[in-house]
Amino acid sequence: MKTKRCTQIEKRIANIKAELAGIGKMRPGSLTQQYKDRKQKSGPYYQISYTHKMKSHTNYVSKDCIREVRQQIKNYKRFKKLTTEWVALGIEHSKLSMD
C-alpha cells in the first residue's frame, strides 16, 4: 500500500514539474481599476498592488497591458498552487518512506 501511494505521489510530482515548466511569465498582485473622480467614475486607470521581499508596491498599468498583466497574475496563482501541492506531496512521501 505504501509503495503504491509513493508511486502515485512521484507521478503527480512529475506532472507538477511539467506544468511548472510551461507556466510562462508571472507576477504577484491584484489588478484594480481606479478613478480620478470616484463620485462620477471618470478618468479610469488601472494599478497593480503586490508585496515582494516584505515591501508593498503599487504600479500603474496602461490599458494596452491589462490582458498581459491579468495572465501573469493568473500564472502566478497557478505557480503558487502547484508548489504548495508539491511540498505537501513531498512531506507525505517522506513520511511514507520513513515508516
C-alpha positions as CSV (number, residue, x, y, z in Angstrom):
1,M,0.0,0.0,0.0
2,K,2.8,2.4,0.9
3,T,4.7,1.7,-2.3
4,K,1.6,2.2,-4.4
5,R,0.9,5.6,-2.8
6,C,4.6,6.6,-3.1
7,T,4.4,5.8,-6.8
8,Q,1.2,7.9,-7.2
9,I,3.0,10.8,-5.4
10,E,6.0,10.5,-7.6
11,K,3.9,10.6,-10.8
12,R,1.9,13.6,-9.5
13,I,5.2,15.4,-8.7
14,A,6.5,14.7,-12.2
15,N,3.2,16.2,-13.6
16,I,3.6,19.2,-11.4
17,K,7.1,19.8,-12.6
18,A,6.0,19.6,-16.2
19,E,3.1,22.1,-15.6
20,L,5.5,24.5,-13.9
21,A,7.9,24.4,-16.8
22,G,5.1,25.6,-19.1
23,I,3.7,28.4,-16.9
24,G,5.5,31.4,-18.6
25,K,5.7,35.0,-17.4
26,M,4.2,35.6,-14.0
27,R,3.9,38.3,-11.3
28,P,2.1,38.5,-7.9
29,G,-0.5,41.1,-7.2
30,S,-4.0,42.4,-7.6
31,L,-5.1,44.4,-10.6
32,T,-7.8,47.0,-9.8
33,Q,-9.5,49.8,-11.7
34,Q,-9.4,53.2,-10.0
35,Y,-11.0,56.5,-10.9
36,K,-9.6,60.0,-10.8
37,D,-13.0,61.2,-9.7
38,R,-14.6,58.4,-7.7
39,K,-18.0,60.0,-7.4
40,Q,-18.6,60.4,-11.1
41,K,-16.5,57.4,-12.0
42,S,-14.5,59.4,-14.6
43,G,-10.9,59.1,-15.6
44,P,-10.5,55.3,-15.1
45,Y,-7.0,53.8,-14.8
46,Y,-5.5,50.5,-13.6
47,Q,-3.0,49.7,-11.0
48,I,-1.4,46.6,-9.7
49,S,-0.6,46.2,-6.0
50,Y,1.7,43.5,-4.6
51,T,4.2,42.6,-1.9
52,H,7.7,41.5,-2.7
53,K,10.5,41.0,-0.2
54,M,8.3,42.2,2.6
55,K,7.7,45.5,0.8
56,S,4.4,46.7,-0.6
57,H,4.4,48.1,-4.2
58,T,1.9,49.7,-6.4
59,N,2.4,50.4,-10.2
60,Y,0.2,51.9,-12.8
61,V,-0.7,49.7,-15.7
62,S,-1.6,51.0,-19.2
63,K,-4.8,49.9,-20.8
64,D,-2.9,48.0,-23.6
65,C,-1.1,45.9,-21.0
66,I,-4.2,44.8,-18.9
67,R,-4.7,41.5,-20.6
68,E,-1.0,40.5,-20.3
69,V,-0.9,41.5,-16.6
70,R,-4.0,39.6,-15.8
71,Q,-2.5,36.5,-17.4
72,Q,0.8,37.0,-15.4
73,I,-1.3,37.2,-12.2
74,K,-3.2,34.0,-13.2
75,N,0.1,32.2,-13.9
76,Y,1.5,33.3,-10.5
77,K,-1.6,31.9,-8.7
78,R,-1.2,28.6,-10.6
79,F,2.5,28.6,-9.7
80,K,1.7,29.1,-6.0
81,K,-1.0,26.4,-6.0
82,L,1.3,23.8,-7.7
83,T,4.3,24.5,-5.5
84,T,2.1,24.2,-2.4
85,E,0.8,20.9,-3.6
86,W,4.3,19.7,-4.4
87,V,5.5,20.5,-0.9
88,A,2.6,18.7,0.6
89,L,3.2,15.6,-1.5
90,G,6.9,15.7,-0.7
91,I,6.1,15.7,3.0
92,E,3.7,12.8,2.6
93,H,6.2,10.8,0.5
94,S,8.9,11.4,3.1
95,K,6.7,10.2,5.9
96,L,5.7,7.1,4.0
97,S,9.4,6.4,3.2
98,M,10.5,6.7,6.8
99,D,7.8,4.3,8.2
